[in-house]
């Protein structure tokens, strides 16, 4: 039996969140809408968004972890939005990868790492 995982998060503005994640991760929306969106890369679902209030503590110990091709491009995009970022791109000796940590506009903890 094959198992797949699709992560769905509740966001205050589906259209804005979709635009943010599509630009940040260089992925596409294949659904669109103000209530729900499905974000994909190469036909695979990367993230599902649904309209609703985020939980009182978004993430509560959960990180949305994305591998990206160009971490420097993502950092430049985030800096253009003036989002608070937890430091700068840093090397993680445990995963042997460069990472960048921040919170999105709904408070979710995001980790981007270089492929």
Beta strands, then each sheet from edge to edge (+ up, - down):
strand 1: 8-11
strand 2: 28-29
strand 3: 36-41
strand 4: 44-51
strand 5: 63-68
strand 6: 90-92
strand 7: 97-103
strand 8: 109-114
sheet 1: 1+ 4+ 3- 2+
sheet 2: 5+ 8+ 7- 6+
end
